[in-house]
Amino acid sequence: MFDRPGTGERALLLHVGLQRSCDQDEIEEFQALAESAGAEIVAEIETRLQRPSPRLLIGRGKAEEVAQRIAETGAELLLVNKPLSPSQERNLESILKVRVLDRNGLILDIFAQRAMTFEGKIQVELAQLEHLATRLVRGWTHLERQKGGIGLRGPGETQLESDRRMLNQRIKNLRARLVKVERQREMSRRDRLRGQVPTVALVGYTNAGKTSLFNALSGANSSARDQLFATLDPSVRRMSHGIGDEVLLADTVGFVRDLPHELVAAFKATLTETREARLLLHVIDASDPHHADRRGQVEEVLESIGAGHVPRIQVYNKIDKASAQPGFEYAVGDGPARMRVSAVTGEGLTALAAATREACVGARVARRLQLEPAQSRLRARLFDLRAVTAERINEAGGWTLDVELTSRRWQQLCAQEGLLDDGLLREM
């Protein structure tokens, strides 16, 4: 079998720009990806190509320069910021004598480290196997097609075909198991729809602070780390910040530029939460100097997964790092509303929770109700809805209730309980 060079954590980064130099934010993002995977960056090389080489991606001279730097630094791994074909990866490894990994393979490796749930592990393994399926042939270079002559007749393609068959069978089994998981998730979504509980999905570029915001709004304690793809497995919790109708928050995997197609396909079940949400909170790192570019890339991904039509609020997070003030900007034309918050300090979160609930279930209204003693069931229902803000016993032995709830819920109560739409105190 073809002996691939042993893996290691000492990495040399190769930044390749096609017909242009690499942008600084692209370089910084690739550095962050390498560090998130646990690599120790020992050297970096930048190069600009007019057109990629079919054999090595880079030219022969640049490959020799890379080999020299590897020898000088003792690097054990070459990370390339562009996708490599199986033959390019194999040829580079043959020349450099170190493990070579392209950007897609690096992201898959990070996802493999982050997956914690059963569903996440299945999704990652499926993506890895589909990525490996195109690279299987290079592992069997010693098994050439059968040749004539004594001692030259070998298994040839038989072993390769056997491996492909086992790989395809494993992929088939994983897809079947993922279908079952999708059905379970679909049942949960149907239950939420029957209960008329809206779901709000937090989306955004990786490391924009989605999980910190998710924890702040829901009271959850999901792990929030300052690294790319810290959250891989989706979480759904009730929004506990503020009062009012129940709203569910879904924390989803972060997006990144040129997200590998294998991952988009494998994480179909996770991305469905985004497509079917009532509202998207597009979390943007206000302290990131490239946040405008990141915002556009997230919008492109949302369009590609069929979530471009879902209403959204742009949430500029980390204003404590950007030295900005909390605030709210109403939507202009077809554009989304914008809010400035800090998940760490809590600035702007009350306004964000109120805007989120209003977008999902409508504006809140206040009413004063005069209930008779026989209407105790309605009184109990209003308390269950956490709609009562004040209560007094009236002269008839009943209750005078000040209630505050959404207009949608109020209309439901009027229809179900035979109430008249009067006694308006205020609208919020």
N, C-alpha and C positions, 0 to 999 in steps of 0.2 A: 504493500500500500504506500502511496505517496506520503512521506513524512512531513507534515506541516510543522513549521518552527514553533517551539514552545511559546505559550502566551506569557505575558508579563505586564507589569504596571508602569514601567518606565517607557513613556511614549514620546515619539517625535511627531509633531503635527505638520501636515502638508496642506497649505492653503492654496488652492488652485482657482484662479480667475479666468473665465472664458471670455476672450476678446475685451477684457477690462481687468483692472486691478480689483482685488477683494476689498469690499467696504469694511470699515473698522468694526461696525456692529456685527457683520458676518463673522469676522475673526473672533470677536469677543464671545459671540454665541457658541462658536465651535469650541473655544477654550472652556466655556462653562459646561458644554456637553461632555467633554473629556474628563473634567474634574468631577462631574456628577457620576460618571461611570467608575470613578475611583482611580483614574490614571494619574501618574506623576509626570507632568510635562517637563521634559529635559531639554527640548529644543524645538524651534519652529522654522519652517521654510515657506516663503511666499513665491509664487510663480504666476506668470500670465501666459496663456496659450491663445493663439489665433484659432486653432482647431485641435481637438483632442486626438492623441495617437491611438489607433485601434488596438495596438499591442500593449501599451503601458499607461495610457492616458497622457503621461508626460513624455518628453523627449528622452533619448538615451543619455544625453549629456546631463540633464537634470537628475535622472535616475542615479548616475554615478555620483553626483554631488550629494544626493540623499544617502547613498551607501557610505560615503566618506563621513558624513555627519553622524550616522548611526554608529560607525566604528569609534569616532571621537567621544561620543556621549554615552556609549553603552546602552543605547535604547533597545528595548525588547519588542516594541510594537510601533507600527506606522499607522497613523490615523489620517485618512484623506477626507477632505470636506466635500467631496463630490461622489456621486454613486459610481461604482466600478462594475464592469461586467465580470462574469466569472473568469474569463480568460485573462483580463487585465489584472485581477487580484492574484491569480495563480502565477502569472509571469513576473509580477513585482516581487512576490515571495521567493521565487526561484532565484532572482538576482540579488535581493537584499538579505536573504536568509533570516528574516524576521517575520512575525505575523503581521498581516496587512488587513485593515478593517476600514470599510468606507463609512460614510455618514449614516446610511440606513442601518448597517450592521451595528454601529455604535448606539443608535437610538433603541434598536431591538434589545441590546445588551442592558441598557438602562431600564427598559420596561421589565426585563426578566428579573432584575434585582428588586424592583418596586412592587411587583404583583404579590398580593397577600391573600386575596380571596380565591375560592375555587374557580369562580368565573374568570377572574383576571388571569390566573395561571393558564387556564385553557386558551384564552385569547392570545396570550403571549406565545405559548408553545405552538399554536397554529400559525401565527405570523412567522415565527422562527423556522418552522419546517417548510413553509412555502418559500421563504427566502433561501433555505438550504437546498431545496429541490433543484434550483437552477445551477447550483454549484457542486452538485454531487459528483459529476464526472471527474473533477480535478483530483479527487481523492483516490482515483483508481488508474493512474497513469501507467502503472506497471502491468496492468491487465490489458494489453493491446488485443486487437482482433487476432484470431487464430492465424498462425503462420505455418508454412510448410517446413518439414525437416524434423528430425528426431530432437526432442528436448525443447522444441519451440511451440509445441501444441499445448495451449493452456485454456483455462476457462473463458478467457476473452471477455466478451460482453455479458456472459452468463451471470457473473457475480454482480456486475453493475445493474443488470436488469432485476436481479433478486433484491438488491438494496432499494431500487426505485419502487418495486412492488411493495416492500415493507413500509417504505416512507409514505407512499400513496394510501396504503391501508390505514396507517396511523392518522394521516390528515383526514381521511373519511370518518374515522371514529371520533376525532375531535370535533369535526363539524356537526356530527349527529348529537354529541353531548351539548354542544353550544346551542343547538336548536332547542333542546329541552330547557336550557337556562333562559333562552329568549321567551319561551312559552310561559315560564314562571314569572318573568318580569312583565310580560304582557298581561297576565292575570292581575298582578299588583296594580298596573296602570288602569285596568278596567275597573277595579275596585275603587280607585281614587276618583275615576270619572263618575261612577255611580253615586259616590258620596259627594260629588260636586266639590272636591277638594282640589284647588288649582296647584300646579307645580311650577316653581320658578327655578330655572337652571342657571347656575353660575358658569359662565364661559369666559375665555380669555387666553392670552398668551401665557405660556408656562412661566411660573415664578412671578405672576402679577399680584399674588396675594389672595387668590380665590379661597383657599382653605382657611386662612386667618379671618377673612370676612364671613365665611360660612360658620365658623365657630362663634364669632361675635354675634351673628344674627340668630343662631339656633341654640346657643348654649352647649354645643357639642364640644368634644375634646379631640377632634381628629388631628393627626400629626401634621404640623405645619413647619416645614424646614426651608431654609433659604437656599434652595437648589432646584435645578430643572426637574420636572416630572416627579416632584415629591408626592403628588397624589395621582394614583393610577386607577384604583378601584373606586367606583362611584358610591357616594353616600347620600341618603335621603333622610332629612330630619324636619320636624316642625319648626317654623319660625317662631321663636319665643319672644323676640324683641317687640315690645308694644302690646297692645290689646286689639281684639277684633276677631274676624273670621279666621278659621284655620287656613294656613298657607304652608305648603311643603317646599323646602329648599333642596336642590340636588347639586352636589359638588361633583364636577366632572373633570376628566383629564384635560390638562392644558394643551393648547395647540402650539405648533411650531412651523416655521416656514418650510415648504416642501415636505410636508408630512408624508412618510413612505406609504405607498398604496397598500402594501400588505397590512399596515396597521389600520388604515381607514376601513378596509374590508373586514378585518378581524374584530374590530371594536364596534360593529354594527349595533349590537345590543345596547352598548353604553351610549352611543350617539343618538339612539332613538329617544332617550330622555330629553335630549336637546331639541330634537325636531318636534316633539309632541308637548313641549312645555307651553304654559299659558303666557309666560314672559321670560325673557332672557336678561340677566344682569351681566353685561359685558364689562368685566373687570379689567381696568387699564392701570398700569403702574405709572402714576403721575411723576415719579422721580426718574423714570427712564428717559434719557435724552432722545431715544429713538421710538418713543411711544406712538407717534403718528404712523410710522411705518408698521409697527406691530399691530396697531388697530386695523389697518388695511388688510394685513395678512389674515387676521382672524375673520374679518368679513368675507374674504375669499373662501376660507375653509367652511364657514357657515353656509355659503351659497352652494358649495360642492356637496355637502351632506344633506341638502334639502331643508335647511333651517333658515334660509334667507328671509322668509315671509313672517317669521315669528316676531312680535313686537319686542322691543328691547329698551333698556335704559343703560346708558354708558356711565359706569361708575369709576371715577378716577380715584384710585386707592393710593395709600402711602403719602398723603398730603403732609404728614409730619416730617417726611424726608424731603419733600419738595418745597417746604416753607410756604404752603398755600393755605387759604382759608376755606372752611367748609362752605358749601353753597349748593344751590339748585338752579339749573337753567332749563326753562321750558323748551319743548320741541319747536323747531323752526321749520315750517314746511313739512316735508316728509322725513326730516331728520329725527333722530331719537333725542329724548331728554337727557340731560347730563347732570351728574351729581359729583361733588367732591367730598370724600370721606377719608377716615383713617380707621382701619380695623384694629390698630394697636391702641390708640388713645380713645377711640369711641366717638370722635368728632363726626357729626353728620349722620350717625347711624339711626337715630330716631326719625329724622326726616326721610332717610332712605327706606326704612321699614314702612312708614306711612305711605310713601309714594308707591312702594311695591304692592301693598294691600289695595290701594286705590286702583292701580292698574289692573289688578286681578279680579277684584270683587266689587269695584265701584266706589264712589265717594261715600263718606260716612255722614249720616244724618242723626239728629237728636229729636226725640219725641217725649211728651209727657202723657202718660196713660192713667186713666181712672179705672181701676179694676174692682169688681164686686167680689164679695167673699166666695161666690161660686166659681170664680175664675182663677182658683189657686193653681190649676194645672198650667195655665198660661204664664202665671208668675214664675212657677218652677222652671218652665222652659226658657224664659228670659234670663233667669239666673244661670242656667246651663250654658246659654250662649254667651255668658259674661257680658251682657249688654246693659245691666242695671248699674247706673252711676249714683243713684240716690233713691231712698224709699221712705215713705211716711204712711202711717195708718190714718185713713180718712174717717169722717164722722159716721159713714154707713158701715164701718167695720171692715171695709176693703182696704185697698192700697193705692197710693199715688206713687207711680214709678217714673223716674227720669231715666230714659234708656238712650243708648247710643250704639248704633250698628250700621251696617252698610245698607245702601239704598236697595240693593238686590235682596238682602235678607229681610228688609222691612216690607218690601212688596210681597215676598213669600208669606210673611206673617199675616199681612192684610188679607191675602187670598185664602189662607188656610184657617184663620181664626175669625174671619168676618169683621175685621177692624176697619175703621174709617181713617182715611189719611188726613188727620187733623192734629192739632196740638204741636205744630212745628216750633221748635225752640231755635235751632240754628243748623246750618250746614257747614261741614268742614271740608 
